[in-house]
Amino acid sequence: RQRCVATHTHTPPMRCTTLLLLLVGVLVALVCSAAAAPTPELPRRTRQFLSMFTGADPDASGDGGGSVCAGCTGIVGIVEQLVYIHDQPVVTVLDEICKLFHGGLEKVCEVAVDIFAPVLINAIEMKETPDRICQLLTACTNDTCHLFPLPESKKGAPLPPALVAEVLELHARWYPFEKVIQKLEDTFNDHVPFKDFDNDKFSTHDTLRGSSWRGKDCDDINKHVYPGRNATDLPANVDHNCNGIYGSAQNGTSWEELLCGDTPYYGTAILGDSAAAHFHIPPDFVTAKDLNKSTFTDLIPMLLNEFDWPEMSATSGFTEQNWVGKPIGPVVSSYQNTRKNNLCSHRDFQNCGVNGARTSSMASNIMYSLARDQKNDKPLNLMYALVGNDVCNGHPGLSHMTTPQEFYANVVEAMNYLDTVLPMGSHVTFMGLADGRVLYEAMHDRIHPLGSTRNDVTYEDLYNYLNCLQISPCWGWLNSDEYWRNQTQIRAWELSAVYHEVIAKNTYKNFNMTYFPCPVDEVINEWEANGGEAWQLIEPVDGFHPNQIANALIAQWLWNEWETNYTYLIPPVNPHNDQIAKMFGDQGGY
């Protein structure tokens, strides 16, 4: 489920997430294997539970088992590699895996091991591959889809009858655990939205769309106090906009007026997809040889933030998160650069990036999660950045891609709404779709972390496997057939051109519109010109998203472009910055 703060906003299937990235432990292996139960309800409930962590549509599981199959295959593959690396019995490895989890997940893991260990032990000892083991569990139903190499002796061979009999016994042991899955699902549902007592769409809590995603609320029981607030009737000793500036000078004038009143500024926000939200799963999660007792220390908060890292992103980044497995690289963002020019804009940022967002879901629901009061708030510098999902999905061909006509209607609908909420003087900047062909070109022949034990799984293997299951984050761009990569890019160019049409044919009262091509190409070209390689800028686990270094480079490229050619997007420097820093320090932090 994807939500932005206080809205219960459901989006289409997550297209920007390689669903194999569920591999966060036996908790997920448990759910994946549950698809083997012979009742119609359990697979549906399993998929519902998986969708909370992946954004996958529980009713659109792809072909051959879809995301359930991918999750099962990946985790069984990790277990098998650990057995190989450490030369230990399967049961010992399973017990050690459970010790890696924290926060109560270790108990769930132990129950899962009790249920599934007999089948896994026998199957691995019989040298069955992870793909065939998940076919045995009926999590996978298409025996032509293989992530791991299939030995000649196994090609066309039936699954061992003894193992099939064990699976039937496993089903009987599984049914009592169905209520546990329901309870876990209910628990996650009850946590969203989290701690927004005054319903102003700002929170004092960091995860679950809280202050990791937008400026921290400094009074969560007063709906008139929040980041970005402009007009107020509150006394000067109240920090009405949470920028850490409050109180009055000796003449009775508020410091807010004295230090911020003569220099215009605006907030920073983005309506976008998983690239905007900065999707990242730690490579250690899927690299068997690197698993250790600290690997999953911060798994729970990562899940609660949907494996997104908005606090380190190119638009809203403000800190280097200290969780184990965080993205590695500098934090540079549009918000940081804006704040440097004027410290009065402290905390005035919002990241409404949603995994899987495309123009249709943006127009139907995601845009409503933006928090801005047209009469009482500061203007906003808003980035509208949907860089891939309108051409990316798991389906073969072009039929599930957004058409230019649909794209135009969706964007105009969003702009019409924004004109009713954005304060006068705001800016909307469109970012065009990426040239996603670079992903396959840069990654296809490299070894994926899942194959690092034996160097036997490349990114091309992963892409083909996900395409076979029809759950790829982008069937067109992540395709071994150059024809389809090019056809997908042609549609992406067609959709990017629509932004020019939107700007030419529409005028809005409260904001202007600017278009930028997606800067990924420029960033990669500069990186390579300085001796780097494109793969170094791509997330290693999903092979699809810009990594931390790329996010920083994108943010700086955009800022340089604004300073050179679009100065109206740059707030003027506040001459009182030094005085603000001296008087108010870190302004309350984040």
Buried (B, 14 or more C-beta within 10 A) or exposed (E): BBBBBBBEBBBBBBBBBBBBBBBBBBBBBBBBBBBBBEEEEBBBBBBBBBBBBBBBBBEBBBBBBBBBBBBBBBBBBBBBBBBBBEEBEBBEBBBBBBEBBBEEBBEBBBBBBEBBBBBBBBBBEEEBBBBBBBBBBBBBBBBEBBBBBBEEEBEEEEBBEEBEEBBEEBBEEBEEBBEEBEEBBEEBEEEBBBBBEBEBBBBBBBBBBBBBBBBBBBBBEBBBBBBBBBEBEBEBEBBBBBBBBBBBEEEEEBBBEBBBEEBBBBBBBBBBBBBBBBBBBBBBBBBBBEBEEEBBBBBBBBBBBBBBBBBBBBBBBBEBBEBBBBBEBBBBBBBBBBBBBBBBBBBBBBBBBBBBBBBBBBBBBBBBBBBBBBEBBBBBBBBBBBBBBBBBBBBBEBEBBBBBEBBBBBBBBBBEBBBEBBBEEBBBBBBBBBBBBBBBBBBBEBBBBBBBBEEBBBBBBBBBBBBBBBBBBBBBBBBEEEEBBEBBBEBBEBBBBBBEBBBEEBEBEBBBBBBBBBBBEBBBEEBEEEEBEBBBBBBBBBBBBBBBBBBBBBBBBBBEBBEEEBEEBBBEEBEBBEBBEEBBEEBBEB
